[in-house]
């Protein structure tokens, strides 16, 4: 299947192109569905950096196509100016060093460690499969 006939890949590429800072994550910024996504959102919010977010959970093809585009296997994935910055660990390291603020063009914060994810609401719904 080529890129010109793959609407999901095209939509992902368009979202990366059209948003200066975009985070592909599990869940939403208001309700992250994993700790890595929550940590990445917390770092961006601590810097007061504007960003768009895409929840990859509703359709497994989003993750598959995103990884094909970025050559990065894990989620979350943060992009800036069309380029992959990295995942949660890289974002945390860049936050701690001040490089994330520089890269995103925002004011740095006076915090050494990357912020921990805070519970801003109820925990995401956990579903346990008891059908089998």
N, C-alpha and C positions, 0 to 999 in steps of 0.2 A: 504494500500500500504506500503510495508516494505521498509526500507532504501536501501536494495540491488537492488530494482527494481525502484528506484526513481532517475533518472539521474540529475534532478535539485538539489535535496538535496545532492547527491554525489558530484556534481560540486562545490557547496558552501562549503561543508566540505573540499574538496581538496584545494580550494582557501585559506581557513582559515589555513589549515595545511602547505601549500606551501609558504605562505607570512608571514614574521615575523610581519609586521604591515599592516593591511588591513582595509579599511573603506568601509562599505556598505552605500551608500548615494543616495540621489535623485539628479540626474544629474552627472556631472563630476567635478573634481577639477577645471578645467578651466571655467566651466559654471554650478555652483551649481543651482539646481532647487528649493531650499527652503532655508530660512534663517538659519535653524538649521544645515543643511549640510554645508552651507557657513561658519558659525562660526567654525565648527569643522575643516574644511579644513584650515581656517585662523590660528587656533591654531597650527596645525601640521606644516604649512608652516612657522609660526613665529619661531618655534623651529628648522627649517630646518631638520625636521625628514623625512626620506624616508618612503614612504608608497605606497601600491597598493590601487586602488579604484575600486569599482563595482557599476555601476548605476543600481538601482533596478527598475527603471521606465519602461524599455522596456517589461517586462513580470511580471504581478502581482504574478505569482507563486514564483518568487525569494523572494519577501517580505514574503509571506506565509511560505515558507520552511525555510528561515532565522530565522524568529521568532520562528518556531518550534524547530530549533536547539539551539537557544540562550535563549529561554524563555524570550525574551525582545520584547515588542510590537511596539516600536517606531523606526523610522529611523531618523538620522543615527545611525549606530552601529560600534564602533571601537573595533577591536580585536588586541591583541598583544600576540605573542607566543602561539596562539591557544586559548587564553582565552578572553572572552568579557570584555572590560574595561567599556563600557557604551555608553550612548548617548551624545547629545550635552551639556546638563547641567553638567553632571559628568565630561566630558572632559574639559569644561570651568573652573569648580572648581579645577580640578587637575592642569590645566595650571596655574591658579592664585596662587596656593599654591607651585608650583614647582614640585609637585608629578608626573605630566605628563612627564616632562623631565627626572626625575629619572627612571620612569617606562620604558620609551622608550630608555633609555641609551644615551641621547643626552645632550648637554650643555644647561643649563637653560638660559632664557633671563631676562633682567632687566626690566620686564614689570609687573606691578601689575594686572591691569585688563586684562581679555581675549581680544584678538584682535577682533575688529568688522570685519564683512565681508566687503571686499572692492569690488567695481565694477571693474573688470579687463577687462571687455568687455561689449558688449551689453547684456541687460537683457535676460534671457531665454524666448523663444517664449511662449506667453500665447495664449491658444486656447479657444475660447468661443463657446459653442455648441448652434447654432441657428436653429437646424434641427427640434426641436419639436414645 
